[in-house]
Amino acid sequence: MIKVGIIGDFDENKPSHEATNKALQHCAKYLQLDLEFMWLPTVALEGDIKKDICGFDAFWCAPGSPYHSFKGAINAIRFARENNYPFIGTCGGFQHAIMEYAQNVLGIAEVNHEEYNPDASTFFISALSCSLLGTTRKIYLKEGTKIQKIYGEAEIEEQYNCNFGLNVHFQDTFDKSGLRVAGVDTNGEVRVFELSPHRFYVATLFQPQLSSTPQTPHKLIVEYLLETQKFHNEHK
């Protein structure tokens, strides 16, 4: 039995949340894995969480920001990154993975998200110039990245459901510091980050769970679960 902790505040009325559950279920079935997953409310992740969440084999930071607790989400992402747990962040998870890295690796004290603090003078995460709600867009994957090897191709199309992304003025800052730009859109704006040499740490602005089906399980989620199984076998 492998266990995945989903960082986020579950809402049955959000299609992306139901899609996350269903994608994990049918991708695990495709791999013939016994899977248990649990949503981890962000308010419950604010304190010393090691004893509460160290029993999971991987973490997924789900869409649905603003979360009930920004601090809780950042705390759990940091735990996953620092302890080399398989991690995937999609949409809001992408945004918060960026802010966690800015705070705790780059040491930037003021990391603002326009959705949380619209009156701030500078934003790391800002409103997209063109909304991606309910859209499908091309993404160009960089040669030699983990995600490019997973897809086996350089150009893909994925579904989005978001209005916020990384402020382009900070894109090079992350790419040069280790949180590598792994995929960009037609304008060269980052849509995928990955962290090396972390075993599996991928953040996507798109939502792979939206296009994953029992007939065609999403390659990225399948690979994530395979890494989760490896982690479990190494630590059981």
Backbone bond lengths (Angstrom), bond angles and torsions (degrees), N, CA, C in turn:
res aa  C-N    CA-C-N  psi(-1)  N-CA   C-N-CA  omega(-1)  CA-C   N-CA-C  phi
1 M - - - 1.460 - - 1.528 109.87 -
2 I 1.324 116.99 120.44 1.458 120.70 174.14 1.521 108.36 -100.71
3 K 1.345 115.84 149.86 1.459 120.80 -173.90 1.530 110.15 -125.84
4 V 1.328 115.42 126.92 1.456 121.95 178.68 1.524 109.03 -114.93
5 G 1.320 116.16 129.32 1.456 121.66 174.60 1.521 109.59 -98.33
6 I 1.330 116.28 123.95 1.466 120.78 -179.45 1.526 108.76 -99.25
7 I 1.317 115.93 112.31 1.462 122.05 -179.92 1.520 108.26 -78.23
8 G 1.332 116.37 113.50 1.452 119.08 -178.83 1.517 111.20 159.32
9 D 1.307 115.86 169.08 1.466 122.66 -176.47 1.526 108.39 -106.86
10 F 1.321 116.08 97.44 1.458 121.18 -171.37 1.521 112.23 -60.26
11 D 1.323 114.89 134.61 1.461 122.72 177.09 1.523 107.19 -137.87
12 E 1.315 116.60 112.71 1.465 120.70 -176.54 1.517 112.49 -63.11
13 N 1.324 117.55 -15.21 1.459 121.17 179.81 1.528 112.86 -87.95
14 K 1.325 116.99 -3.42 1.467 120.59 177.87 1.526 108.87 -97.14
15 P 1.333 117.53 114.34 1.468 120.62 -178.28 1.532 113.67 -55.08
16 S 1.334 116.97 -34.74 1.461 119.26 -178.59 1.531 112.16 -67.07
17 H 1.338 117.32 -28.16 1.454 120.32 178.48 1.524 110.71 -72.57
18 E 1.326 116.36 -45.47 1.466 119.63 175.88 1.522 110.26 -63.43
19 A 1.317 117.39 -37.72 1.467 121.42 179.25 1.531 111.16 -64.83
20 T 1.329 116.61 -35.92 1.464 120.34 177.64 1.522 110.35 -63.49
21 N 1.319 116.47 -46.91 1.463 120.73 178.61 1.525 111.42 -59.71
22 K 1.322 116.16 -48.68 1.463 120.57 -176.07 1.530 111.35 -66.10
23 A 1.333 116.75 -38.68 1.464 120.07 -179.97 1.522 110.93 -64.56
24 L 1.323 116.75 -43.08 1.466 119.56 177.26 1.527 110.62 -61.69
25 Q 1.308 116.91 -41.15 1.462 120.90 -177.97 1.527 111.81 -65.57
26 H 1.337 117.23 -49.81 1.462 116.50 -175.21 1.528 112.82 -78.01
27 C 1.334 118.17 -26.16 1.464 119.52 174.45 1.532 110.60 -69.95
28 A 1.327 116.77 -38.29 1.466 120.45 175.85 1.527 110.46 -64.93
29 K 1.321 116.88 -41.19 1.466 120.66 178.36 1.523 110.58 -63.04
30 Y 1.315 116.94 -41.40 1.472 121.81 177.62 1.524 110.94 -58.41
31 L 1.340 115.99 -38.95 1.467 121.34 -179.33 1.526 112.81 -86.76
32 Q 1.337 116.16 -3.74 1.468 122.28 -177.16 1.536 110.87 59.02
33 L 1.329 114.15 44.40 1.458 121.50 178.07 1.526 109.93 -105.32
34 D 1.311 116.37 141.70 1.459 120.85 169.33 1.522 107.53 -82.90
35 L 1.312 116.67 117.95 1.465 121.64 -173.89 1.514 111.01 -124.09
36 E 1.325 114.83 135.98 1.457 121.90 169.13 1.524 107.08 -124.08
37 F 1.321 116.37 132.66 1.464 118.30 175.99 1.514 109.51 -130.86
38 M 1.324 114.91 153.65 1.459 120.92 -177.29 1.526 109.35 -142.63
39 W 1.333 115.77 133.44 1.456 119.94 173.76 1.529 108.98 -77.29
40 L 1.324 115.13 135.91 1.461 122.06 -177.59 1.527 108.69 -112.62
41 P 1.327 118.16 100.14 1.469 120.85 -179.15 1.528 110.90 -56.41
42 T 1.318 116.24 134.68 1.462 119.59 -172.18 1.527 113.29 -64.35
43 V 1.326 118.43 -31.08 1.468 120.64 178.56 1.528 110.73 -62.54
44 A 1.325 116.56 -32.68 1.461 121.19 -178.71 1.528 112.41 -77.27
45 L 1.333 117.08 -3.76 1.467 121.25 -176.29 1.524 112.88 -106.63
46 E 1.317 117.36 15.74 1.464 120.24 -172.63 1.529 114.02 -81.03
47 G 1.314 118.41 -28.61 1.463 120.36 -173.48 1.513 113.65 -96.34
48 D 1.331 115.38 -141.69 1.464 121.68 177.25 1.523 107.30 -82.26
49 I 1.312 116.94 101.92 1.461 121.28 -169.32 1.526 114.32 -100.10
50 K 1.320 117.65 -4.19 1.467 119.61 -172.01 1.519 112.60 -54.23
51 K 1.326 118.06 -48.79 1.465 120.99 -177.40 1.528 111.83 -65.64
52 D 1.324 116.15 -30.17 1.458 120.49 -176.26 1.520 113.19 -79.04
53 I 1.341 117.72 -30.47 1.464 118.55 -172.52 1.527 114.42 -121.09
54 C 1.322 118.07 -0.78 1.466 119.07 -178.00 1.531 112.10 -68.20
55 G 1.321 117.84 -15.04 1.454 120.78 179.79 1.516 114.47 -79.34
56 F 1.323 117.29 -7.61 1.461 120.07 175.95 1.527 109.70 -79.15
57 D 1.325 115.28 159.68 1.465 121.13 179.38 1.523 112.43 -102.32
58 A 1.323 117.27 -11.65 1.462 121.57 -178.80 1.522 108.36 -167.96
59 F 1.343 114.75 165.97 1.461 120.71 179.09 1.522 110.09 -134.70
60 W 1.324 114.11 146.88 1.464 121.82 176.31 1.523 106.31 -131.14
61 C 1.321 116.80 118.84 1.467 119.93 175.30 1.523 107.47 -90.88
62 A 1.322 114.75 113.93 1.458 122.16 -167.95 1.525 112.93 -86.36
63 P 1.331 117.06 164.78 1.459 120.94 170.69 1.529 109.93 -63.50
64 G 1.322 114.98 168.75 1.455 119.22 175.23 1.508 115.36 120.76
65 S 1.330 118.25 17.68 1.459 119.51 177.22 1.536 109.54 -74.36
66 P 1.337 118.87 154.87 1.471 124.64 4.98 1.527 111.28 -73.83
67 Y 1.332 115.53 134.29 1.451 120.47 178.67 1.528 110.21 -72.51
68 H 1.324 115.82 162.61 1.458 119.68 177.79 1.521 110.59 -62.28
69 S 1.355 116.05 -32.17 1.464 120.10 177.30 1.519 109.91 -135.75
70 F 1.320 116.22 108.91 1.467 121.30 173.35 1.523 109.52 -59.06
71 K 1.332 116.83 -45.09 1.456 121.79 -178.04 1.519 111.61 -59.90
72 G 1.338 117.22 -42.84 1.455 120.94 -179.27 1.517 112.08 -63.73
73 A 1.323 116.89 -43.88 1.464 120.51 179.24 1.525 110.99 -62.35
74 I 1.324 116.57 -45.58 1.468 121.30 179.64 1.529 110.40 -62.92
75 N 1.317 117.02 -40.42 1.458 122.55 -179.50 1.532 111.01 -59.99
76 A 1.328 116.79 -45.79 1.463 120.95 -178.27 1.523 111.82 -70.23
77 I 1.327 117.33 -39.11 1.467 120.30 177.10 1.526 109.94 -62.58
78 R 1.305 116.50 -41.45 1.466 119.90 178.54 1.523 110.90 -61.75
79 F 1.327 117.01 -42.41 1.460 120.41 178.62 1.527 110.56 -59.06
80 A 1.326 116.75 -45.58 1.462 120.62 -179.94 1.524 111.38 -62.81
81 R 1.318 116.82 -44.37 1.473 120.62 -177.96 1.523 111.38 -67.21
82 E 1.310 117.29 -47.83 1.465 120.08 -174.72 1.522 112.79 -70.71
83 N 1.323 117.31 -23.86 1.464 120.50 -178.02 1.521 113.02 -106.51
84 N 1.329 116.47 11.99 1.465 123.12 171.44 1.529 113.53 60.51
85 Y 1.337 116.58 36.25 1.461 120.70 173.39 1.531 108.84 -80.21
86 P 1.324 119.04 144.63 1.462 119.36 171.11 1.536 109.21 -55.20
87 F 1.331 115.21 134.58 1.468 119.98 -175.03 1.515 109.63 -142.06
88 I 1.320 114.44 138.04 1.456 120.66 169.63 1.525 107.54 -134.96
89 G 1.311 116.04 137.44 1.461 121.54 175.85 1.514 108.21 -126.23
90 T 1.323 117.20 127.84 1.464 120.36 -177.94 1.527 109.91 -123.09
91 C 1.337 115.49 135.91 1.466 122.67 179.44 1.537 110.22 57.66
92 G 1.335 118.90 -107.22 1.460 120.16 177.23 1.519 111.81 -59.10
93 G 1.327 116.91 -31.70 1.466 120.75 177.26 1.518 111.54 -66.19
94 F 1.322 117.73 -36.65 1.464 123.50 174.01 1.530 109.78 -59.81
95 Q 1.318 115.47 -48.39 1.461 120.43 -177.74 1.525 111.91 -62.12
96 H 1.325 116.84 -42.31 1.461 120.32 -176.61 1.522 112.36 -77.76
97 A 1.321 117.72 -27.31 1.466 120.33 173.11 1.531 109.92 -63.75
98 I 1.316 116.34 -38.73 1.466 121.10 177.01 1.523 110.40 -63.52
99 M 1.315 116.76 -46.40 1.470 120.00 -176.82 1.519 111.57 -69.29
100 E 1.332 117.61 -36.07 1.468 120.14 176.29 1.518 110.26 -61.68
101 Y 1.325 116.66 -43.90 1.462 121.01 -179.08 1.529 110.87 -65.83
102 A 1.324 116.13 -40.61 1.465 120.33 179.03 1.524 110.88 -61.75
103 Q 1.321 116.51 -42.64 1.464 120.79 -178.59 1.528 112.47 -70.84
104 N 1.324 116.02 -51.09 1.464 120.41 -165.81 1.519 115.31 -98.35
105 V 1.328 117.72 -13.60 1.465 120.65 175.49 1.525 110.52 -110.50
106 L 1.319 116.55 -47.99 1.466 119.86 -178.70 1.520 112.12 -83.57
107 G 1.333 117.46 -13.66 1.465 121.21 176.77 1.510 114.22 70.37
108 I 1.312 117.09 29.45 1.461 121.14 179.34 1.525 108.40 -88.37
109 A 1.301 116.54 115.97 1.466 120.89 -172.37 1.523 112.50 -70.78
110 E 1.317 116.93 -42.13 1.463 120.39 -175.26 1.530 109.56 -103.07
111 V 1.327 114.98 100.31 1.465 121.52 -179.02 1.524 107.54 -117.99
112 N 1.316 116.48 99.06 1.457 120.31 -172.81 1.527 112.95 -100.92
113 H 1.324 113.98 144.77 1.465 123.64 175.55 1.530 106.18 -116.83
114 E 1.313 117.06 125.76 1.466 120.74 -174.10 1.527 112.39 -59.65
115 E 1.341 116.14 -28.56 1.460 120.21 -179.54 1.528 111.48 -70.88
116 Y 1.348 116.90 -33.80 1.463 121.45 179.68 1.523 111.87 -85.04
117 N 1.326 115.45 -39.31 1.462 120.34 -171.25 1.534 109.94 -136.45
118 P 1.320 117.96 74.25 1.467 121.20 -173.66 1.525 114.70 -65.98
119 D 1.330 117.96 -12.76 1.467 120.34 -178.53 1.529 113.32 -96.17
120 A 1.330 117.22 2.69 1.470 120.13 -179.62 1.536 110.08 -66.19
121 S 1.328 115.01 156.85 1.464 119.46 -178.21 1.527 112.13 -81.15
122 T 1.345 116.69 -28.34 1.466 121.58 -178.51 1.517 109.12 -136.54
123 F 1.334 116.01 138.91 1.460 120.40 179.63 1.524 111.06 -120.09
124 F 1.332 115.99 135.35 1.464 120.03 166.77 1.523 109.45 -80.24
125 I 1.324 114.93 -41.07 1.457 120.99 176.96 1.523 107.11 -111.90
126 S 1.327 115.86 120.15 1.456 119.99 -175.06 1.528 110.39 -130.45
127 A 1.324 115.38 165.61 1.461 120.46 178.65 1.523 109.84 -61.75
128 L 1.321 116.31 135.56 1.459 121.01 177.84 1.522 110.07 -68.15
129 S 1.325 115.92 145.27 1.469 119.55 179.15 1.524 110.94 -63.90
130 C 1.333 115.90 -26.73 1.458 121.66 176.77 1.524 108.02 -135.30
131 S 1.314 117.81 118.90 1.461 121.78 -177.40 1.527 111.33 -57.22
132 L 1.339 114.64 143.78 1.467 120.83 177.21 1.528 111.62 -109.68
133 L 1.317 117.31 18.61 1.458 120.75 -179.81 1.529 110.22 -63.84
134 G 1.326 115.29 120.89 1.453 120.48 175.01 1.516 114.88 65.04
135 T 1.340 117.49 29.90 1.461 120.34 -177.59 1.523 111.29 -113.90
136 T 1.322 115.33 162.54 1.464 123.27 171.43 1.521 107.21 -122.15
137 R 1.328 116.07 129.58 1.462 120.31 -174.33 1.534 111.07 -136.18
138 K 1.325 114.95 156.66 1.462 121.10 175.39 1.529 110.44 -76.27
139 I 1.324 114.62 146.31 1.463 121.93 175.29 1.520 107.53 -134.53
140 Y 1.322 116.44 137.02 1.453 122.04 179.70 1.533 108.10 -106.95
141 L 1.333 115.73 117.08 1.465 121.79 -177.08 1.522 110.33 -90.04
142 K 1.316 115.61 138.41 1.454 120.56 -176.38 1.523 111.29 -79.91
143 E 1.311 115.09 137.36 1.453 122.21 -178.61 1.528 111.08 -58.48
144 G 1.327 115.58 135.67 1.457 120.63 176.22 1.515 114.86 87.65
145 T 1.329 118.04 -3.86 1.460 119.99 178.57 1.525 110.18 -82.28
146 K 1.331 115.21 159.57 1.459 120.30 178.69 1.524 110.86 -60.02
147 I 1.319 116.17 -43.82 1.460 118.97 -175.86 1.525 111.62 -68.23
148 Q 1.325 117.35 -32.86 1.460 119.42 177.35 1.525 110.20 -66.83
149 K 1.316 116.70 -36.96 1.467 120.15 177.65 1.525 111.06 -68.39
150 I 1.340 116.99 -35.59 1.465 120.81 178.96 1.525 110.99 -64.72
151 Y 1.326 116.27 -45.48 1.460 120.23 -179.39 1.527 112.41 -75.69
152 G 1.325 116.14 -30.79 1.452 120.14 -177.53 1.509 114.07 73.03
153 E 1.320 116.29 19.47 1.461 121.35 178.68 1.522 109.40 -154.70
154 A 1.312 115.39 162.76 1.462 120.27 -174.72 1.518 113.70 -96.21
155 E 1.316 117.37 -20.03 1.463 121.29 -178.75 1.524 109.58 -126.57
156 I 1.330 116.42 126.66 1.461 121.33 -178.15 1.530 109.52 -131.90
157 E 1.316 116.04 169.23 1.462 121.99 171.12 1.517 108.51 -126.39
158 E 1.334 116.94 135.16 1.457 121.10 -178.07 1.529 109.97 -139.65
159 Q 1.329 114.34 161.64 1.458 121.47 -178.19 1.522 111.43 -96.14
160 Y 1.316 115.08 142.04 1.463 122.80 179.31 1.526 110.00 -121.10
161 N 1.328 113.33 162.07 1.468 119.23 171.08 1.529 108.41 -156.36
162 C 1.330 115.88 60.19 1.466 118.21 -175.31 1.520 112.15 -148.54
163 N 1.335 113.93 164.52 1.461 122.18 179.83 1.525 113.38 -120.12
164 F 1.340 117.56 -3.62 1.465 120.30 -173.24 1.525 110.72 -128.92
165 G 1.337 115.72 147.19 1.457 121.81 178.08 1.513 110.67 -153.34
166 L 1.327 115.34 -178.11 1.463 120.13 -179.78 1.526 110.70 -67.14
167 N 1.324 116.09 132.72 1.456 121.71 171.21 1.533 108.01 -58.60
168 V 1.329 117.42 121.97 1.470 121.51 -172.55 1.528 112.58 -60.40
169 H 1.314 117.72 -22.27 1.466 120.61 -179.02 1.525 112.06 -67.36
170 F 1.342 117.18 -17.80 1.463 120.62 -178.94 1.522 113.17 -104.32
171 Q 1.318 117.16 1.59 1.466 119.98 -173.58 1.523 112.39 -60.09
172 D 1.317 117.97 -47.10 1.470 121.03 -179.11 1.522 111.91 -66.31
173 T 1.335 116.63 -30.55 1.467 120.69 179.46 1.519 110.46 -58.24
174 F 1.319 116.53 -44.73 1.463 120.62 -179.70 1.519 111.23 -73.23
175 D 1.305 117.33 -44.51 1.463 121.43 -176.33 1.522 111.38 -58.25
176 K 1.323 116.71 -36.85 1.456 121.31 -178.00 1.522 112.96 -82.64
177 S 1.345 117.17 -11.77 1.467 120.17 -174.41 1.530 113.35 -101.56
178 G 1.332 117.46 -3.35 1.460 119.38 178.30 1.511 114.51 121.96
179 L 1.334 117.37 -24.94 1.464 120.69 174.59 1.526 105.62 -87.31
180 R 1.323 114.81 91.04 1.455 122.18 -164.51 1.521 112.55 -79.76
181 V 1.327 114.96 137.03 1.451 120.74 172.04 1.526 107.69 -71.18
182 A 1.339 116.77 116.60 1.465 121.31 -175.77 1.520 112.87 -109.37
183 G 1.329 117.22 -16.10 1.454 120.45 179.52 1.513 110.42 -156.78
184 V 1.334 116.25 141.47 1.464 121.28 -177.96 1.528 109.54 -132.44
185 D 1.344 115.32 161.52 1.460 119.86 176.90 1.524 109.82 -88.47
186 T 1.325 116.29 -171.10 1.467 119.85 -177.04 1.521 112.98 -65.95
187 N 1.352 117.19 -18.08 1.464 121.31 177.87 1.528 112.56 -95.90
188 G 1.325 116.65 3.27 1.456 120.52 -179.64 1.512 114.35 82.23
189 E 1.347 117.29 10.83 1.460 120.72 179.65 1.524 109.90 -87.38
190 V 1.335 115.68 139.47 1.457 120.67 -173.38 1.526 112.02 -64.11
191 R 1.331 114.18 135.19 1.464 121.30 175.86 1.526 111.73 -126.43
192 V 1.341 115.93 -11.43 1.470 121.42 176.86 1.522 109.12 -142.72
193 F 1.320 116.05 130.88 1.456 123.06 169.84 1.518 108.55 -115.40
194 E 1.322 116.52 150.17 1.455 120.40 167.22 1.522 108.93 -142.50
195 L 1.316 114.37 151.47 1.457 120.73 -175.13 1.522 109.61 -111.91
196 S 1.321 116.45 123.70 1.459 121.91 175.28 1.522 108.52 -114.14
197 P 1.343 117.76 145.65 1.477 128.52 6.30 1.530 113.81 -93.26
198 H 1.309 118.61 25.30 1.458 121.68 177.41 1.531 110.20 -51.95
199 R 1.325 117.60 143.49 1.465 121.80 -173.90 1.531 112.45 -61.75
200 F 1.313 117.77 -40.43 1.461 121.97 175.15 1.521 107.05 -162.71
201 Y 1.317 115.10 105.38 1.466 120.77 -179.86 1.518 106.65 -143.21
202 V 1.326 115.89 99.25 1.460 121.96 -174.93 1.526 109.18 -127.69
203 A 1.317 116.28 131.99 1.461 121.95 177.17 1.524 108.52 -124.02
204 T 1.335 115.95 125.32 1.466 120.85 -178.03 1.521 110.29 -124.33
205 L 1.321 115.93 136.75 1.462 118.54 174.88 1.531 109.89 -72.90
206 F 1.326 116.15 -28.61 1.460 119.59 175.20 1.531 110.03 -78.26
207 Q 1.331 115.50 169.88 1.461 121.27 -177.90 1.535 109.77 -118.00
208 P 1.330 117.80 98.33 1.470 119.95 -179.43 1.522 112.73 -62.34
209 Q 1.327 116.99 -25.49 1.466 119.85 -179.28 1.528 112.53 -64.56
210 L 1.332 117.44 -23.03 1.455 120.56 -177.72 1.531 112.89 -72.12
211 S 1.323 116.80 -25.69 1.467 119.98 -177.87 1.521 113.19 -109.09
212 S 1.320 117.13 -0.95 1.467 120.59 179.08 1.525 109.56 -79.23
213 T 1.327 116.70 134.21 1.459 121.73 179.46 1.526 109.33 -133.18
214 P 1.334 117.47 161.23 1.467 119.50 175.54 1.525 112.30 -58.34
215 Q 1.328 116.39 -32.72 1.462 120.42 -179.93 1.536 111.65 -76.44
216 T 1.331 116.17 -34.25 1.473 121.34 -179.33 1.524 109.11 -134.39
217 P 1.337 117.09 79.44 1.466 119.94 178.45 1.530 110.81 -60.19
218 H 1.309 116.38 140.29 1.456 120.09 -175.75 1.527 111.29 -68.14
219 K 1.336 116.24 132.44 1.459 121.66 -175.98 1.524 112.66 -58.20
220 L 1.326 116.45 -39.08 1.459 119.68 -176.69 1.526 110.93 -68.16
221 I 1.322 116.85 -41.20 1.461 120.49 -179.53 1.518 110.43 -70.20
222 V 1.327 116.94 -38.31 1.465 120.90 176.65 1.525 110.18 -60.13
223 E 1.318 117.47 -46.04 1.466 120.50 -179.88 1.523 111.15 -65.63
224 Y 1.309 116.65 -37.88 1.464 121.89 177.00 1.529 110.35 -59.62
225 L 1.313 117.55 -43.88 1.464 120.38 179.97 1.528 111.92 -70.66
226 L 1.316 117.60 -33.14 1.466 119.77 175.08 1.527 110.63 -63.93
227 E 1.323 116.60 -40.90 1.463 120.16 176.57 1.523 110.64 -66.78
228 T 1.325 116.85 -34.46 1.459 121.36 177.12 1.525 110.36 -64.36
229 Q 1.320 116.12 -41.90 1.467 120.27 177.34 1.529 110.66 -62.25
230 K 1.334 116.95 -42.86 1.466 120.50 178.55 1.523 110.53 -61.62
231 F 1.311 116.14 -44.13 1.471 120.20 178.92 1.521 109.77 -59.83
232 H 1.318 116.79 -45.90 1.469 121.17 -179.60 1.522 110.55 -59.45
233 N 1.331 116.77 -46.30 1.468 119.94 -177.79 1.520 112.23 -65.00
234 E 1.316 117.03 -31.34 1.462 121.26 179.05 1.522 112.75 -74.91
235 H 1.329 116.75 -25.42 1.468 120.29 -171.88 1.524 114.54 -113.84
236 K 1.324 117.59 -1.37 1.461 118.75 -176.86 1.529 111.65 -71.69
